[in-house]
Amino acid sequence: MRLGHFRALTLNADKRLMTAQAGATWEEIIPYLDAQGLSVAVMQSNNSFTVGGSLGANCHGWQYGSAPIASTVESFRLMSAEGSILRCSRQEHAELFSLTLGGYGLFGIILEAELRVVPNQCYQLEQAIVPTTQALTTFDRIVAEHPDVEMMYARMSVAPERFLDEVILNAFYPAQRPDATLPELHAPGMVAIRRSLFRGSAGSDYGKALRWEAETKLQPHLCEQFYSRNQLLNESTTTFENRFADSTDILHEYFVPRDGVARFVAELKKHLPQPEVDLLNVTIREVEPDRDTFLRYAEQPMFSFVMLFQQRRDAKAETSMKSLTRKLIDAANASGGRYYLPYRLHATSAQLRQAYPQVDDFFARKRRYDPDELFQNQFYVTYRESPTPQTSESTVP
């Protein structure tokens, strides 16, 4: 399938390997694979991103029992700083393979990648709404009852009366009922209603409470009987995006091991909510250890806390966001976790090096492969020099 602009797709169905050029988006890939009865193994929760960008950030999703996307990469073709085109895999140019995946474009340009794909399946849903203190035991129960669970996430309440005190768990597993049929791929449903509920919760305690009531009491009655894997992945960021000129949406993401979850949640409740930054959403996903990348965020099994804020576009809100981000990074570090690197450059150099002690080695290898520093980004420019010792703005006791 040729789409132009580095977006071509080819498939080896026998080996379940798809070759995708770096400019192809998951929005284009999902229907392409769907026609073959196949699906993406690991991707973000939205389909708007490119293959190249996803590999550069080593994204992960809500595919249960999965490591980040690097685990699905068989090989990729890389244009290096010296202009060579290299095939990188776990056997060929293995160090570059490890550095480039999750390397944020600092080692070259990914041209195309071979990705392992999986069957598209028919799923059914189990939901549980529980106090946050019971979330992990409920998670364990669901996994024990459905060891074949394929996709799973939790969402915390941001409604004022239940702020971070209640969680809804959503688990999708292969349907066993005799009437189960694989639904056809279609555009996401009820987009206008879902968008109105979500954006209506911004800056409104009533809106947040109404949204949580809809998600916990109304949505279970509106759920489909069966879902296809591809349908669950086929959601664009445009459904919930901020379209207002005076504010912007900001993502945070923190990875915390199981034994650090309670401490991290307690720190979230200590620092949130804040008047200058509006927390809209907290989604929790499970991530398996990353065995492939150098600058890895999942050294061990982790729970990922994905947080979406709405922030006003003014200096006061920006200052508040920077301060909050540093407090939450401290909280993640103190809980044995890490923060995700693609977002705002609010971390101090000390926080970065505490979370990623291998980062200076990463930068040294970047300069070895690219001595003229042809490939740069603001992350590299900001943090490439190892600083004199410093402390962050806040310390978690």
N, C-alpha and C positions, 0 to 999 in steps of 0.2 A: 504494500500500500504506500503510494508516494504522495505526500502532502506538500512538499516544497519547504524551503527555508529550514533545512536540517530537521525535518519532521518525518522522514520515511520510516516505515515499519515493515518488518518481515518476520515470519514465524516458522520455526521448525517444530511442528506439532508433535512429532514422535519423541523428540527430546524435551518438549515443553520449554523451549527457549525462544524468547522474542528478542530480536535486535531492533532497538529504537534509536534513532538519531536524537541528539541532545535537545533539540528544540521541540520535540513532540511533547504534548501535554497529556496528562492522564485523561482529560476530557475526550481526547481523540483516541487514546489507547483502549479505554474501557469498552466502547462499542465494537472496536476492531477485534478484541479478544472475545467479547460476548458472542459474536457470530461464529466463533470456533468452539464454543462451550468452555472457554477458559477465562481466567481472571488474574488480576494483579496480586502478587504474593504479599508485598508490603508497600504501602504508600501512606501519605498524609490522609487526614479525614476529609479533605476537599480535593476536587479534581482539577483545580485551576493551574497547577504548577507544572513546570517542565521536568523532563527526565534529568537533564543536566543540572538544574538547580537542586533537585531532590537528592542527587548523588553528592553534589558539592557540600550540602548541609547534612548528609547522612540522616535523612528524616526517618521517623518511625510513625506508626499508626496505631489503630486499635485492633490489629490482628493478634489475637491472643496467642501466647506462647512463641512469639516471634521476636527475633533480634531486629535492630534497625535495618534499613534497606540494603546496606552493604552486604548483608548476609545472602541476598538474592542475586548478587552480581556475579556472573560467571567470568566476564572479562569486559574491558572497554578499550577503545582507541583514544590515545591522548596525543595532542600536539604539544610538544615540550617547548621550553624556553629557547632552545637552539634550533627550533623549526622541524625537528624530527617527529615522525608519527610512530608511536610505540603502541604495541598491544600489551596491555597490563592485565595480569591475572594473579592468582595465588602461586603460580609457577613461573610466570614471565614478568620480569620487572616487579617482583613481589613487593619491594619496599615502596615503590611509586604507587602501586595498587593501594597499599595501606595508607599512604600519606594523602593521596588525591581524594579518596572517598572520605568525606568529612573534612576536606582540606580547604574548602571555601575558595576554590579557584586559584590557589597560590602556587600550584605546581604545574599548571598547564590548562589546556582547554580540552574538556571531554567532548569528543566528536560523536561517538555512539557507544552503546553498551548492550551487552547480552544479558538479559534478565531472566531468571527462572520464573515461570508462571505456574498457576495452580488451576484445578477445575473450578468452574463456576458452579456453586451448589445452591440448593434450596434450604433455607434456614427457617427455624421458628424462634420466637423470642420468649425469654423468661425475664421478668422484672421483679425487683425487690426494693421496697422503700423502707429504710431502716435508720436508726440513729447512727451518727458518724462513729460512735464508739463500738458499734456492732458491724461496721462495714467489712473489716478483714475476715471475721468469722463467717459472715454471710458469703463473702467472696469464696472462701474455702469450701463452704457447703455446696455452692453452685458448681464449682469445678469438680468436686467429688461426685456429685450427682450426674454431671454432664462432662465426663472427661474428654469428650469430643468437641467441646466448645471451640468455636472458630474465631469469633469476634466478641469483644467485651469492653465496656467502659462504664465509668460511674460519673455522676454529676452531683456536685454539692449544692445545697440550697444557698442562695445569696439573699433570700428574703429576710427582712430585718428580724422577725420573730423566731426564725430558725437558722440564723446566719451561721453557716458552716457546721450546723448541728444535725443535719439530716442529709441523707445520700440516697439517690436512686441508682441502682445497678441494672445494667442492661446486658444480657448475655444471649448471643445468637449461636445456635448449634444445629447440626444437620437434622432436618425434619424427618421424623420416623412414621408419621401418620400415613395411613394408606391413601388419603385424599390429597397428599402433598404434591403440588405441581410447581415447577420452576417458573416464576413469573417472567414475563417478557420485560426487557429493559425499556424504561420510559422516563420522561422528565419527572423530576421530583414533584410530589404532590403538595397541596395546601401551602405553597410558597408564600402567598400574600398574607395568610393568617399567621404562619409561623414567624414571618418577618415582623409583622405588626406586634406580636407578643414580645419578641425579642427586643426590637428597638424601642418599644414602649416601656421597657424596664429601665432604660438608661435615664439616670437622674430622677428616678421615681421609686420610692419605697412601695407605694401601692402597685406600681407596675411590676416590680420584682415579686411581690406576694402573689399577684394575679398569675404571673407566668409560672411560678412554682405550683400553684393550684392546678393550672392547666396541664403541666407536665406530669403531675403525680395522680390527679384524679380524672381528668378528661382524656388525656392522651392514651392511657391503657385501653380505653373503650374504642378508640379510633384506629388502633394498630391493625396493620394487615395480619392476616393469618399466616402468610408465608412471605419470605423475602428472598431475593436472589443476592448473592454476594456482590455482584456488579451493581445492583441497585443501591445497596448500602454505601458503596464507594462513590456513587455518581451524584455528588452534591457540590455545587460551585460555591466559592466564597461570596459571590454576589448576593446570595440569599440573605445574608446577615450583615453585609458590609455597611460601614458608616458613610453616609452620603452628605454629611453636613460640613460646611466650610469652617465653622468655629470650633470644631473638635476633631479628634482622631482616635482610632482604636489602637491599643498597644498590647502586644502579646508578651507574656512572660512564660517561662517553662523551667520547672525544677524537677530533678530526678533524685528520689529519696529511696534508700533501701527499706525493707519492711520494718526493721527494728528502729528506724528513725521516723516513721510516719507519725506516730502520736506526738512526738516532740515538734515536728515540723508544723502539724496542724495547730498545735497550741501557740506556736509563734505567729502563724497566720492570724489567729484570732486576737493576738496581742496587738498586731500592727494594722489590722483592717477592721471595719472600713475606715476610710479617710475622706474628709470633705472635698479635697482637691482632686482626687482620682477615684473614679467610679468603677467598682468591680462588677462586671456584668456576668461572668461565667467562670466556673472552675470545673474542668473535666479531668478525670483521673484514668490513666491507662497503665497497663502492665507492660514492661519491656524486658526482654531476656538479654543476657550478657552479649556484648559486642566482641567478637573474636577476630575482627578483620581490620579495624581502622586504628590508626596511631593516636589521633586526638579524640579518643572515645569518651562518651559520657556515661556509658553503662558498663562499668567494670564487673558488675554483679547484677543479679535481678533487681530491677528498680520499679518503683511506681512513679509515673510521670504526672506532675500537676501542671496542667495547661490552663493559664489564667488570662482572661481577656478583660482589659480595662478600657473605659472611655475617658479621655483626657482633654481638657480644654487646651486650645492653642495659645497659651500665654506663658510668660516667664514664671509666674508663681506656681502654676500647675506643673511646669517642667521641673522646677526645683523640687517640688513635693514628690514627683515620680522618681527622680534620681535618688532622693533620700530613701524612699520606700524600697526601690530596687536593691539598694545596698543592704538594707536591713534583711530583705528576704534572701539575698545571696548568702549573707552571714548565717541565716537560719538553715538554709540548705547545707552549707558547708559543715555547720555544727551538728547536723543530723546525719552526717556521713554521706551526703549527696553532692550533687553538682548542679550548676545552672546551664541552660542551653545557650550557645554562643551566637546564633544568628541575629539576635535582636539588638536593642539599643546598647550603646557602648558606655553604660553607666557604672560598670564594675570598676573598682580600683585595680591597679596592677597586682597588688597583694592578694586581692580576692581571686583574680584569675589564676594566679600561680598556686594558691591553696587548692582551688577546685581542680586545676589541671597541672599537676607538678611536672608533667612532661612537655609543657608548652615551649620552654626555652630550647629544648632539644628539637622540637618540631620546627621552630623558627631557624635553628642552625641548619637543619636539613633542607629547609626551603632555600636558604642562601647557597647551599652546596649545589642544589639542582638548578638554581636560578641566580647565579652570582651577580647579575646586573639588575636584579629585582624588577624584571619586566612585568611580572604579574603581581599586582598589589590590590589591596582593598583597605578600607578604613580600620577594620579589626587589626590587620597587620601593622599599619602605620601607627596606630594608637599604642599597641602593646609590644612591639618587636624588641624594644630596648629593655633589658632587665633592669628594674629600678633599684635605687637604694631602698633599704627596708622601710616599709610604711605600714600603717594600720588603716583599716576601713573606718568609715564614719561611725559605725555602730558595732558593738560586740554583743554576741549572744552568750549569756553566762552559762 
